[in-house]
């Protein structure tokens, strides 16, 4: 019995460790995943496309990219500050995370993909 409990405890600890490292993300892999986003967003210059640029998105309040005029009321009034947690939730299911958002993208189902995209975005944020 003791070995079963120890084994379960080790599995839980290992699972938490894997989850934490997955959340760390890999920017190089994130660049590949970001290709799903670049039809509407850019990160390498402060130029808007269909969606706002994502330069310095980490730490920015949602709905405040200078010069972008097409934010939904929901986004402008959300008070969200983009960080690992808020981006992860939004990127998973944008319309569920923020009712009324204009973002048409369905989301990134895989936690690893979201973590990698966030790591990629961090390269373009102060």
C-alpha positions in Angstrom: 0.0 0.0 0.0 2.8 2.4 0.9 4.5 1.8 -2.4 1.2 2.5 -4.3 0.8 5.8 -2.4 4.4 6.7 -3.1 4.0 5.9 -6.7 0.9 8.1 -7.0 2.6 10.9 -5.2 5.6 10.7 -7.6 3.2 10.7 -10.6 1.5 13.8 -9.3 4.8 15.6 -8.6 6.1 14.6 -12.0 2.9 15.7 -13.7 3.1 19.1 -12.0 6.7 19.4 -13.0 5.8 18.6 -16.6 3.0 21.1 -16.6 5.2 23.8 -15.2 7.9 23.2 -17.8 5.3 23.2 -20.5 4.1 26.6 -19.3 7.7 27.9 -19.7 7.3 27.7 -23.5 9.7 27.5 -26.4 9.9 30.7 -28.4 11.2 28.9 -31.5 8.2 26.6 -31.5 6.0 29.5 -30.7 7.1 31.2 -33.9 5.8 28.3 -35.9 2.5 28.2 -34.0 2.2 32.0 -34.4 1.8 31.5 -38.2 -1.8 30.8 -37.3 -2.0 34.3 -35.9 0.0 36.3 -38.5 -2.9 36.7 -40.9 -4.2 39.3 -38.5 -1.3 40.2 -36.1 2.3 41.2 -36.4 5.0 41.3 -33.7 8.0 42.6 -35.5 6.8 46.2 -36.0 4.2 48.5 -34.6 1.9 48.2 -37.6 -1.7 47.1 -37.4 -3.4 44.5 -39.6 -6.9 43.2 -39.2 -6.0 42.9 -35.5 -3.6 45.1 -33.4 0.1 44.6 -33.5 1.4 42.6 -30.6 4.7 44.4 -30.0 4.9 45.0 -26.2 1.7 43.1 -25.6 3.0 41.6 -22.3 2.1 44.1 -19.6 -0.2 46.1 -21.9 -3.8 46.7 -20.9 -6.2 45.1 -23.4 -7.7 47.5 -25.9 -4.9 50.1 -25.8 -2.5 49.5 -28.7 -1.9 53.1 -30.0 -3.5 53.7 -33.3 -5.7 50.6 -33.4 -9.4 51.7 -33.7 -11.3 48.4 -34.2 -11.4 47.1 -30.6 -14.7 45.7 -29.4 -16.3 47.5 -26.4 -15.8 44.3 -24.5 -12.0 44.4 -25.1 -11.7 48.2 -24.4 -13.7 47.8 -21.1 -12.2 44.5 -20.0 -9.4 45.9 -17.8 -7.3 42.9 -18.7 -3.6 43.3 -18.5 -1.8 40.8 -20.8 0.4 38.4 -18.9 1.1 34.6 -19.1 -2.2 33.8 -17.3 -4.5 36.2 -19.2 -3.0 35.4 -22.6 -3.2 31.6 -21.9 -6.9 31.9 -21.1 -7.7 34.2 -24.0 -5.7 32.1 -26.5 -7.4 28.9 -25.4 -10.9 30.1 -26.3 -11.1 33.9 -27.0 -14.9 34.2 -27.3 -15.4 32.2 -24.1 -12.7 34.1 -22.2 -14.0 37.5 -23.2 -17.6 37.6 -24.3 -18.0 40.2 -27.1 -14.5 40.1 -28.4 -14.2 40.6 -32.2 -11.4 38.0 -32.6 -12.7 35.4 -34.9 -9.9 32.9 -34.1 -11.3 29.7 -32.4 -8.2 29.4 -30.2 -5.3 27.1 -29.5 -6.4 23.9 -27.8 -3.0 22.6 -26.8 -1.5 24.1 -23.6 1.9 23.6 -25.1 1.1 25.7 -28.2 -0.2 28.5 -26.0 2.9 28.4 -23.8 5.1 28.5 -26.9 3.2 31.4 -28.5 3.4 33.4 -25.2 7.2 32.7 -25.1 7.4 34.0 -28.6 5.5 37.1 -27.8 7.7 37.8 -24.8 10.6 38.3 -27.3 8.8 41.3 -28.6 7.8 42.8 -25.3 9.9 44.9 -22.8 
